[in-house]
Structure formats: structure tokens, C-alpha cells
Amino acid sequence: MMIWKPFLILLRNRGGANGMLEPWFQSKGLGNADQVLAYFAVSKLGEPPVDGITDTNPEGLTAVYGKWASAVAGRLRARGLTCKVLEKDAFQKQMLEKLIWICAFMLVGARHPGATVGAVEKEYRSEVSALIAELAAAAAAEKGIVFEEAMEDRLCAYSRSVSHFPTAVKEFKWRNGWFHSLSEKATAEGKQDPCPLHTTWLQELKIV
């Protein structure tokens, strides 16, 4: 069981399941490290986990890939949680989708103090839709991938499943910071900002 301890510490200290960890993995020579994309949450200590099952993904959203993927999936399923075993390319797309979710919903929510994730989905849908589209286009261009259709629907469905969660822009380096780095790189090269709305709202909130 000790084999999992360093991995769990890594997730806790490096942005949890809601961050862009690839640059850090690469810097440590861990490009092929096993990874878990956790779509479950615990509201507080002692509460049972809320699984990432939505009306668009009734099979669940949690995913894992790597050498020990099946073993991890088995442990999660034994606790009543869903988990898909994916190949690396498919896993990367889902990882980027969750990154887009946390970055878009938290930033829009921060623009409206007191807004929960559910309020963003219901009351500020046009704002979060525009930001999702912008971040998805930037991520697709940077990684040379094509996302599956209906991303907005999937992310909004997940938001409804965790509607009571508060919003705030946190762990900037591991979340919104990745998209901002794409903006900075493009600007430095004299190119158009791939995430102008994202940049504007970060500046509006004095985050950058």
C-alpha cells in the first residue's frame, strides 16, 4: 500500500485533481506517471463522497490511466465510486476539460461575489459559455487536439451536480495560470491573445 502514499501527497500539494500538472511532471521526468482525474468531492470531513455522475454522463466522469490504472479503478469502485480506465490521449482531453471547468466557473463566480457553482450555471450562463469556448479553443490549439462535441453541456451538467460549491480563483499557478501563460507567450511573440476574455477578467479582479 505504500506505493500510493507519494502519489496522494503529490495530488494534495500540487493542485489536487483540478490543476494542470503536466509541466511539473515533465520537469521531474515523470511524463508517464499514473494519474487519476477525480470527479468526486467531499463536502466536509466525515461526509460521504459525491460521485461525478451527471445527466450527460451517467456512467461517471472519474478517470485513470497508467500502469496501475485498473488497480486504482478497482479500489474506487469498491468504495461505490465510478471510474473509467483510459489511454493517455483520451485521459489528457478529459483532464483539460476539467481544467477548463475549474478555471471558467471559478473566474466567472469570482466576478459575482457570493455566487456558487450552481448560480454561475443558472444565472451567468452566457459568461461562462463564452469563457469555456475561449479556453477550449486555446487548449486545443496548444495541445493539437480536438475535443469531443458538447463540452459546455458536460461541464454545466457537472456544475449542477456540485451546485452548492462556492467559487473563488485559487491555486493560480496550477489552474488559470496555465491559460494566462499562453496569453503571455502569444503577446511576447507579437501575436493575438488566445484568451482575451480570460485576461480581461483576471485583470478586472486584479489577479494579474
N, C-alpha and C positions, 0 to 999 in steps of 0.2 A: 504493500500500500504506500510505502514511502515514495514510490516513483511519481505520485501525483502531487506531493507537497510543494516542490518548487514551482510546478505549473500553476497551482492555485494561488500561491503567493504572487506570481507574476501577474495574473489577472487582476488581483486586488490592487497591486501597486502601479499598474501601467494602463489605467483607463478602463478596467473592467471589461465587460463584454460590449461596451458601447464606444470603443475607440479605434483609431487607425493605428494598429500595432506593426504593420509591415515594415516601415522604415527602421523601427527599433530592432525587430527580428533580424533584418538584413545586416544591421550594424554589428550584431553579435554573432553573425554566422549561423543564424537559426532560421533561414529562409524556408526550410521544410518542416518546421516544428508543428507538431499536432496542435490543432486549435478547436475550440468549442465556441459556437455562436449561440449564446444563451438568450432565449426568448422566454425566460420565466423570471418572476420577480417575487420578492418577499417584502411585504409592507413594513413589518417590524419583527424584531426578534421573537421567535416562538410561533409566528403565523405560518400557515402552510403556504407553499409557493403557488403563485398564479401562473398557470401554463400559458404559453403563447399560442393558443388556439383561437382562431378568428373565423368570421363568417366567410372570408375569402380563402382561408387556409385551415379547414377543419382537421387536417392531418397534423397540424402543428408546425411551428416555424423554427424551433431549435435545431441546429445542425452541427455536425462534427466531421472533421476529416483528418487523415493521417494514419500512421501505423497502428495506433491503439484506438481508432475510431469506434470499432464495433464494441470494444470493451467499455468505453465511456458511455456509448448509447445504451448498452445493457444495464449499466448502473443507474442511469437516469430513468429508464423505463421501469426498472424495479421499484422506483420510488413514485411511480404513477405519472411520470412526465413523458412527453413525446420527444423524439429525437431522430433526425434523419442523418444517414451516413452519406456524405457527398464526396465527389472528386474535387481536386483543388480548384479548378476553374469555376465550377458551379458554386463552391463554397465562397470564393472571392466575390462573386456577384452578390450573393446574399449578405456577405459581410459589408460590402459597400452600400447595399440598400439600408441596412440597419444604421450605418454611419450617417447616411442621408437623413434617416428618420430622426435620430437624436439631434443632429445639427439643425434641421429645419424646424422641428416642433419646439425645441428649446429656445431658439432665437426668436421665433415669432411670439412665443409666450412671454419672453422677456420684454418685448415691446409693449405688452399689455399686462402690467403688474397684477399679480393675483390670479392670472389665467392658468388653469390646469391644462393638461394634455387634451382632455375632452373638450374644453372650451375652445382651444385652438382649432380642433377638428370641426366643431359646430359653428362657432362664431367668426372665426378668421380663416375660413377655408380658402378663400381666394388668395390670401397672402401666403399661406403655407403651400398651396398648389404651385404658385409661381416659383417659390424657392425650391421646392422639390424638383421641378423641371430644370431649373438652372443648375443645381448641384449635380443632378443625374447626368446632364449633358457634359459638365466639366469632368466628372469622374470617368465617364465612358470615353471621352477623348484622351484623357491622361493614361488610362489603362488599356486602350484599344479593344474595348469590349462592347457588346450590345446587350442591354438589359432586356429582360422579358417585359412584355407589354403590361399595362395596368399597374405600374408601380405605385402610383398615387392611391389607387383603391386599396392595395395591400397595406400600405403604410397607414392610411386612415382607419382601416379596419383594426389594425393593431392598436392604434391610439384609442379606439373605442373600448378595447379590452382592458386598457390601463388608464381609463379616462380620469381617475381621481389623482393621478400623479401630478405633482407640482412641476413648474417649468423654471429653468434657470440655465444660463450659459456657464457650464463648469468644465474643468479639465481641458481648457482651451487648446493646449498643445496637442492633445490626443484626439480632439474632436474637430471643432470648427477651424482650428489652426491648420489642419491639413488642406482644407479648401482655400484658406487665406494664403497659404504658401503658394498655391497655384496662381492666385491673383498677383502676388508679389513677383513671382517668376516672370509672368507674362508682361507685367508693367516694366520690369527691368529690361526686358528684351524689346521694348517698344511696341508690344502687341496689345490687343484689346483685352481688358479684364474678362476672363471667362465667367466670373461670378460677381457682376456689378451690384446686384441687389443685396447679396450677402455682404459685400464690402460696405455698402452704404449703411446697412442696418447695424453692422458691427461698429462703424464709426459713430452712428447716431447714439448708440449705447455707451460710447467711449470705451469699448473693449480693445480697439486698436487705434 
